[in-house]
Structures are given as structure tokens and as C-alpha cells.
Amino acid sequence: MTTAGAGARPLAPAASALGGGSGGGGGSSGATGTPSARETRRRRRRHRSTEAAWAAFFLAPTALGLGVFYLWPVLQTFYYSFTTWGPFGGHTFTGLANYRALLHDPDLRSAFVNTLWYCLLGLAGIPIALVLAAVLARPGRRGVGFYRALLFLPVVTMPVAVAIVWRWLYAGDYGLINTLLGKIGIHGPYWISDQHTALIAVAVVGLWSGVGYTMVILMAGLESIPRQYYEAAQIDGAGPVRQFFALTLPLLSPSLFFVTVLSVIGTLQTFDLVYVLIGQTNPALPQTRSVVYLFYQDAFVDNNRGYAAAIAFVLLLVTVALTGFQFRLQKRWVHYA
Amino acid sequence: MRSRRGSIGAHTFLIAASIAMAGPFLWELLTSFKTLTEATRVPPTWLPPQWHGSNYRSVFDTVPFGDMLVNSVLNTLARTAAQLLFCSMAAYAFARLRFPGRSLLFGLFLSILLVPSQLLVIPQYQIVQSLHLLNSRTALFLPGMFSAFGTFLLRQFFLAMPAELEEAARLDGAGPLRIYWSVMLPLARPGLIALGILTMIWSWNDLLWPLVVNTDPHKMPLSAGLASLQGQFMTDYPVLMAGALMATVPVIVVFVVLQRRVIEGIALTGTKG
């Protein structure tokens, strides 16, 4: 019986015997006597190797898929960043040439400046989301579900569709925004083709479509703060302002930290909105181009893949640096209960 | 008295925020029923004087909208089904099985989470190219079937399961496959639902990857199709609005029906991920 079960295939009876062995006790079949020490060791070893075989089975699809489509491409991109591509797809190793060129590329510099602006303006959504969450998270507030759903709707809406609608709202002559501004005597600019307003216009749409997401996470954080804390604070005579700064803010800081990190990582990858909102031929394009937009142009429009790979790697470094910086800063303001 | 005034203030604020959020959708809907001349009238009119359904038909005449819809559905279903199965399998192995190199492998999985997906597009494109899958429906969902995020999310759920349940199942003679399928998966339902909904939404809306792998309009999903519609019809806004609405309606319907689950799922990733 033992020799038959030793195969790689975990047969049903063998598996049950193993289960009893690993459980440490006699198992369900109390009739069998205490096995010898050698027997137990052998069973345990066999159990461990079948467990490893099962692990391999469960992990195979994901490990293979992530290896081929995610891990290998990271290495590949790293290698490509040291190569220069010809017009027909061949590439030669040119060392640090791409990185040297990047240092003096005005397009890249402006794309990074723009992207950092998207990042900063994106962070402005967090206080707005906090106010919304705080107003909604009050116990007994009516219509919470309705408001929350409405505010969340832009999050699930396709970014391309969002951009198309906003292009229309931003239109110079017949756009809704300028019409409404006109009613109070303001003559609005051509928002997305004016070089001075285009970046802000894109950032506002990003903020509009992301604020619901931040709000939901902050609401979950607020709801996890025990009510009694506020009751105790009230008894001690703390007013609403004092309660907010002494209780809410510190207890919410882990959630605030989380949405800050996510917001920075997300806005560093701005692409869809610029691509659709500003389009290819708009005169304001250079003022709004993000790093990923530039990457896309180089990699798939100009077929300049080595250079694009170098851009992507610099973006990765910036992302890691900014995230690392936030984690360092975390010690100063984030309190874990 | 004070609290009532505060409440009125809060509701005014919330209503203003709701108008800002819902307004663009309403304007989109109204514009989609106008003619181009009506839509570009200065000053704009709110309601279309006559409701024209023709813009919705024009979308089908300008781009192969039906094909794109099918592509989007296939892409979304394939990615979601594959991720639910594969991620839960891997998550079970990481959370519940012992094997050599477990922490090293998990570390590798986690490191993928840090890498912006755009960084990987060039090699992913080349892999798809060398498999002769460019401009195919398979290309749309192939890399998206695997996810480090999903594995991580579900692993948290499996880790939280009580060991006694597993012991009991094992004593009854259940192997790992049985335990995974009949004990772990049913208990991890909230996690599976959250991952499923999030994957659906992100797959439906994804733009960069479809834009890169499929240039044939018949093989594009709606996101890339809309972007190309915009390229061809820079100024025909009523048609664009009709297309944008039709492309978003399925996700909005899913969201409205499963709203509570979607929001719980997001909150969950915020507290656990």
C-alpha cells in the first residue's frame, strides 16, 4: 500500500492517510496503532513533496503568465534602453547614448514638468474628497448611498468617453462652461487649445474623474473610527475643529497616506486624458504632453523604441523615488493605531 | 437649530457636488439627440427642439460599432474569468501551501506591482507580434489574464481563513484541489466579487494596450474605437456623444446594479491592499 501511494499522483486513499499523519493525531481511523518514527518521517517527507507538487500546479498559470508578460519585459525594457532602433525594427547596442540624449531633451524635460504638475494638481483632489467624505460619513445623513454613487460614477466611466464629453464642455464658443461663465460676465478662453489653460483643463478632468475613488476610501477610513472617541472628546469639551485635528486627522492618516501614494503613482501615468482631450494636432499639445504620452509617441508612432524604453525607465525611477520619499515622510505624520 | 442649519449647508454642498458630477453626463445625453447645427448654436440651447435618434445610427455607419462591442465584451469576460481562476489558484498556494522558495516567488510577484504598466508595453507588443497575434481578439486580453494585484488581494482573504476548517476537510479525506474549490473559494466570495468587478471595469476602459496591438477597427474594443471615432469626426459632437454614451452604458449598468459591491471592493483594496 505504501509503495503504491509513493507515486507523484496523489491518489485519494493515500491523501487521506497523509492528512491523518500531518494532523499529528491518529486521524479518523483510530484502529491503526502508533506508526514507528521512521514511518512518520517518511510520510511527512512524502507529504511535503506532494504539497510542493500541488503548489506548482496551482501557481503554474500565474507564474508563467506574469513571468512571460511582466517580469521578462522589465528586463527586456531595461536592455532596450541601451539600444538604438533602426527604421525597420533592428536595434544595436549603443550603451548610455539614450540616457545622455534624455538629459538634453527639452521635450522630455517639459513632459516631466507637466507630469509633476498633473501630480500636484491631482493631490488637490484629496482635500475635496476629504470634505465630501466627512459630510457624507455623518451618522444618520440621508441619501448617502445616492450621493456616493453619483460621485463615484465618473470613476467607472471610460476615460475616453469622459475626455470626449469634456472636450465638448470646454469648447470655446458653444461650450457649456463658457456659456455659464458668460452669464456672470466672464469671457472664457478656448480652454484646451489655449496654451495657458490646457494643462489646468486636463488636470481638472482628472480630478473630476478621480475624486469619487478617494472619497470612498476615506469614507471607509472615517467609518472605522470608533464613535466613543468623539463622545469622550465632547465630554472633555473639545469643539468640532479641535475634534477634527486631534482625532479625525491622526486616526485617518493611514487612509490619507494610502490615497496620497495612489494619487502620485496614478497621476505620474497620465495618458488617456491627454491623448483624447488634447488630441494630436492641438496647438496646446506641447504644454500638456505627459511622460507616458511622449513614451507612446516615441515607441509606437516614431518607432524609436530604445529611446522610449529609456524614458520608461526614468519614469520608473521617478516613481520609485517619489514613493520612497513618501514612505520616509510617513513616519512624521502617519499614526497606526 | 444649529444642527439643522448645518444639515442644510451640507445638503446644499452635496447637491452642488452632484450637479458638477452628473452635469456632464446629462449634457452628453442632451447633445446626443441634437443636430450638429443645433449643438453648435450660440448661445447653446438646453433641450433639443426636436429629438433626433439619427446620431445613434451614424455611430454604426462610421465605425464597426457592433464588432467593437463584441470585442469589448470578449476582452472583458476573458480577462475577468482568467484572473478569477488563476489569481485565486496562485493566492491559495501562497496562503495555504508550503513549498521551497515561497517567499522569494511572492517577493517577485509583489515587485510587479511597483512597475508602471506602460514600461512593459514594448516587450509585450513584441511577444504578441512573435506569436502572430497582432490585430487579433486574443491579443486584447492575453497579458491582462494574469495579475499580481489580484493574487495579492485574494491571498489576504485566504490568509484570514481559520485553519480548523482546512484541518476538518483534510480529515474527511479532501486533497488540496478539493479544499481550494469547496472550502476556500466559497469563503473568499467577497474578495472574488471585488476582484471580478474591478477587473471588469478596468478591462472595459483600458486604452493604451488595445491602441498598440490592434489597428484594425474590426478588432478594436470600444475604448480604442471611440478614440478613433474622435480622430475621424473631430467636430461632429452629437455623433461622438452618442458613441460615448453607448460605450459607457454597459459599465454604468453594471455599476448601478452592483453599486454596493463595487464601492465595498474599492474600500477593501484601500484597507487591505
Interface residues (C-beta under 8 A of the other chain):
Chain A: P10 A12 A15 S16 G19 G20 S22 G23 G27 S28 R48 E51 A52 W54 A55 A56 F58 L59 P61 T62 A63 G65 L66 V68 F69 Y70 L71 W72 P73 V74 Q76 T77 Y80 V131 L132 V135 L136 R138 R141 G143 G145 Y147 R148 A149 L150 L151 F152 L153 P154 V156 T157 M158 P159 V160 A161 V162 I164 V165 W166 R167 W168 L169 A171 D173 Y174 L176 T179 G182 W208 G212 Y213 V216 I217 M219 A220 G221 S224 S255 F258 V259 I265 L268 Q269 F271 D272 Y275 V276 G279 Q280 V292 F295 Y296 A299 F300 R305 A308 A309 A312 F313 L315 L316 T319 V320 T323
Chain B: A10 F13 L14 A17 S18 A20 M21 A22 P24 F25 W27 E28 T31 A39 T40 R41 V42 P43 P44 L85 F86 C87 M89 A90 Y92 A93 F94 L97 R98 F99 P100 R102 L105 L108 F109 I112 L114 V115 P116 S117 Q118 L119 L120 V121 I122 P123 Q124 Y125 Q126 I127 L142 P143 M145 F146 S147 A148 T151 E167 R170 L171 D172 G173 A174 G175 P176 L177 Y180 I201 W204 N205 L207 L208 L211 V212 L222 S223 L226 A227 Q230 G231 M234 Y237 L240 M241 G243 A244 L245 A247 T248 V251 I252 F255 V256 Q259 R260 V262 I263 I266 A267 G270 T271
